[in-house]
Amino acid sequence: MLPANVDTPRGRHLQELARRASESRWSDWPMLTHNDYVLVGAIVVLYSHMDVNLRRIADLADDNNMLRRPWKAKLTMTDIEKAVMSLDWSAENLGALEMIAKYRGLRNMLAHFMVRRFPHEDAFLFVAIKARDYKRQLGIKPRKGELLSAVVDVDQIKRAMREIEHVQLWLAQATSQYEALVAG
């Protein structure tokens, strides 16, 4: 799953720059800065922590017959999120779980797409060639050699990072509390 496309004048401007530059090759564009690598890596690492905690909750709920369907099959993290969200949560806690699901697409893009900096913009270009994601995002199959691209301002990712940090800390505490509640 990838983040939903949000059509804005800024996004259209960046997409047009990327489209024009694709002919001269994006490989000439700048690589990420050290701070960019820290930002991207931090989000991927925080999701690794959250994925472990989500699975801990799901496994514990399954061991106590609290899930609506059998759990032992190999499931995607999206399936695991849905299973955990199906448990009895307060509205505030359910909102935090929904935030984790909301940003999973960003995490997937950060972890699986090639990324370059725009030469004269504080923005990233993400590029991949995965037909399934292309079809899911755009509703059509890609032509041979056609790439899927996304553009994101660096500030958007920084704002997302702050929210992801917050929900990761909440989930760590909620997991411990859930384990104590179910065990007790």
QUIRALIN-V423473 format. One record per residue. N is the residue number from 0. RES is the residue in one small letter. PHI is phi in whole degrees, 0 to 359 (none if undefined). NEAR is the number of other C-alpha atoms within 10 Angstrom. D_CENTER is the distance of its C-alpha to the mean C-alpha in Angstrom with 1 decimal. Layout:
BEGIN
n = {N & N}
res = {RES & RES}
phi = {PHI & PHI}
near = {NEAR & NEAR}
d_center = {D_CENTER & D_CENTER}
END
This chain:
BEGIN
n = {0 & 1 & 2 & 3 & 4 & 5 & 6 & 7 & 8 & 9 & 10 & 11 & 12 & 13 & 14 & 15 & 16 & 17 & 18 & 19 & 20 & 21 & 22 & 23 & 24 & 25 & 26 & 27 & 28 & 29 & 30 & 31 & 32 & 33 & 34 & 35 & 36 & 37 & 38 & 39 & 40 & 41 & 42 & 43 & 44 & 45 & 46 & 47 & 48 & 49 & 50 & 51 & 52 & 53 & 54 & 55 & 56 & 57 & 58 & 59 & 60 & 61 & 62 & 63 & 64 & 65 & 66 & 67 & 68 & 69 & 70 & 71 & 72 & 73 & 74 & 75 & 76 & 77 & 78 & 79 & 80 & 81 & 82 & 83 & 84 & 85 & 86 & 87 & 88 & 89 & 90 & 91 & 92 & 93 & 94 & 95 & 96 & 97 & 98 & 99 & 100 & 101 & 102 & 103 & 104 & 105 & 106 & 107 & 108 & 109 & 110 & 111 & 112 & 113 & 114 & 115 & 116 & 117 & 118 & 119 & 120 & 121 & 122 & 123 & 124 & 125 & 126 & 127 & 128 & 129 & 130 & 131 & 132 & 133 & 134 & 135 & 136 & 137 & 138 & 139 & 140 & 141 & 142 & 143 & 144 & 145 & 146 & 147 & 148 & 149 & 150 & 151 & 152 & 153 & 154 & 155 & 156 & 157 & 158 & 159 & 160 & 161 & 162 & 163 & 164 & 165 & 166 & 167 & 168 & 169 & 170 & 171 & 172 & 173 & 174 & 175 & 176 & 177 & 178 & 179 & 180 & 181 & 182 & 183}
res = {m & l & p & a & n & v & d & t & p & r & g & r & h & l & q & e & l & a & r & r & a & s & e & s & r & w & s & d & w & p & m & l & t & h & n & d & y & v & l & v & g & a & i & v & v & l & y & s & h & m & d & v & n & l & r & r & i & a & d & l & a & d & d & n & n & m & l & r & r & p & w & k & a & k & l & t & m & t & d & i & e & k & a & v & m & s & l & d & w & s & a & e & n & l & g & a & l & e & m & i & a & k & y & r & g & l & r & n & m & l & a & h & f & m & v & r & r & f & p & h & e & d & a & f & l & f & v & a & i & k & a & r & d & y & k & r & q & l & g & i & k & p & r & k & g & e & l & l & s & a & v & v & d & v & d & q & i & k & r & a & m & r & e & i & e & h & v & q & l & w & l & a & q & a & t & s & q & y & e & a & l & v & a & g}
phi = {none & 247 & 296 & 293 & 285 & 241 & 277 & 226 & 302 & 297 & 297 & 296 & 299 & 294 & 298 & 294 & 299 & 293 & 298 & 295 & 283 & 302 & 291 & 265 & 81 & 290 & 296 & 276 & 287 & 296 & 286 & 292 & 279 & 303 & 296 & 296 & 299 & 297 & 297 & 297 & 297 & 298 & 295 & 297 & 294 & 299 & 293 & 298 & 296 & 295 & 297 & 298 & 292 & 298 & 294 & 300 & 297 & 297 & 296 & 294 & 296 & 294 & 301 & 256 & 53 & 257 & 264 & 284 & 220 & 302 & 253 & 292 & 291 & 287 & 238 & 285 & 296 & 296 & 298 & 296 & 303 & 297 & 297 & 295 & 293 & 284 & 284 & 280 & 236 & 292 & 300 & 295 & 292 & 297 & 299 & 294 & 296 & 295 & 295 & 299 & 295 & 300 & 271 & 300 & 299 & 297 & 301 & 297 & 295 & 299 & 275 & 240 & 258 & 291 & 228 & 225 & 272 & 293 & 299 & 232 & 223 & 271 & 210 & 248 & 248 & 249 & 224 & 212 & 225 & 233 & 303 & 296 & 294 & 301 & 296 & 296 & 284 & 253 & 80 & 223 & 283 & 287 & 287 & 307 & 83 & 283 & 254 & 263 & 230 & 218 & 236 & 215 & 290 & 301 & 299 & 297 & 289 & 296 & 295 & 298 & 302 & 298 & 291 & 296 & 302 & 298 & 288 & 295 & 296 & 300 & 296 & 300 & 292 & 297 & 296 & 298 & 295 & 296 & 298 & 294 & 295 & 288 & 286 & 273}
near = {17 & 18 & 15 & 11 & 11 & 8 & 8 & 9 & 9 & 12 & 17 & 13 & 12 & 21 & 17 & 12 & 16 & 20 & 14 & 12 & 15 & 11 & 8 & 11 & 11 & 19 & 11 & 10 & 16 & 14 & 15 & 15 & 11 & 8 & 9 & 16 & 11 & 12 & 16 & 20 & 15 & 16 & 25 & 19 & 13 & 17 & 20 & 14 & 15 & 21 & 19 & 14 & 19 & 23 & 17 & 17 & 24 & 24 & 18 & 18 & 20 & 18 & 13 & 11 & 12 & 17 & 17 & 11 & 9 & 10 & 17 & 10 & 6 & 8 & 9 & 9 & 15 & 13 & 12 & 19 & 19 & 15 & 21 & 23 & 19 & 14 & 15 & 10 & 12 & 9 & 9 & 9 & 16 & 16 & 14 & 20 & 21 & 16 & 15 & 21 & 17 & 16 & 20 & 21 & 15 & 21 & 24 & 16 & 20 & 19 & 15 & 13 & 17 & 14 & 24 & 20 & 22 & 22 & 14 & 8 & 11 & 11 & 19 & 23 & 21 & 19 & 18 & 17 & 16 & 15 & 17 & 13 & 16 & 19 & 13 & 12 & 16 & 11 & 10 & 11 & 15 & 17 & 8 & 8 & 7 & 13 & 13 & 18 & 17 & 19 & 23 & 19 & 17 & 16 & 11 & 10 & 19 & 15 & 10 & 16 & 18 & 11 & 15 & 24 & 15 & 12 & 22 & 21 & 13 & 15 & 23 & 16 & 12 & 17 & 19 & 13 & 12 & 17 & 14 & 10 & 9 & 11 & 9 & 6}
d_center = {7.8 & 6.8 & 6.9 & 10.6 & 13.2 & 15.1 & 18.6 & 20.3 & 23.2 & 21.4 & 18.7 & 21.7 & 23.5 & 20.8 & 20.4 & 24.2 & 24.4 & 22.0 & 24.1 & 27.3 & 26.3 & 25.1 & 28.8 & 29.4 & 26.5 & 23.3 & 24.2 & 26.6 & 24.0 & 23.3 & 21.0 & 18.8 & 20.8 & 20.9 & 19.1 & 16.3 & 15.9 & 16.0 & 13.3 & 10.8 & 12.2 & 12.1 & 8.4 & 8.2 & 11.4 & 10.6 & 8.0 & 11.0 & 13.3 & 11.6 & 11.5 & 15.2 & 16.1 & 14.7 & 16.7 & 19.6 & 19.8 & 19.6 & 22.2 & 24.4 & 24.4 & 25.2 & 28.0 & 29.4 & 29.2 & 27.0 & 24.5 & 25.6 & 25.3 & 25.8 & 23.0 & 24.2 & 22.8 & 19.9 & 16.9 & 13.2 & 10.8 & 10.5 & 14.3 & 14.4 & 12.5 & 15.0 & 17.9 & 17.3 & 17.1 & 20.3 & 22.1 & 24.3 & 22.4 & 23.6 & 22.2 & 20.8 & 19.1 & 17.8 & 16.4 & 14.5 & 13.1 & 12.1 & 10.3 & 8.2 & 7.7 & 7.3 & 4.4 & 2.6 & 3.2 & 3.2 & 2.7 & 4.4 & 6.3 & 7.3 & 8.4 & 10.1 & 11.5 & 14.7 & 14.6 & 17.8 & 19.0 & 21.1 & 24.7 & 25.8 & 22.8 & 20.4 & 17.4 & 15.3 & 15.7 & 13.2 & 15.1 & 14.9 & 17.5 & 16.2 & 18.4 & 16.5 & 13.4 & 16.1 & 18.0 & 15.2 & 14.3 & 17.9 & 20.0 & 22.1 & 22.5 & 22.4 & 25.8 & 26.6 & 25.0 & 22.9 & 19.5 & 16.2 & 15.4 & 13.3 & 14.5 & 13.1 & 15.5 & 15.1 & 16.0 & 13.1 & 10.7 & 13.5 & 13.6 & 9.9 & 10.8 & 13.8 & 12.3 & 9.8 & 13.1 & 15.0 & 13.2 & 13.1 & 16.8 & 17.5 & 16.0 & 18.1 & 21.1 & 20.6 & 20.4 & 23.6 & 25.2 & 24.3 & 25.8 & 28.9 & 29.3 & 29.1 & 31.2 & 33.8}
END
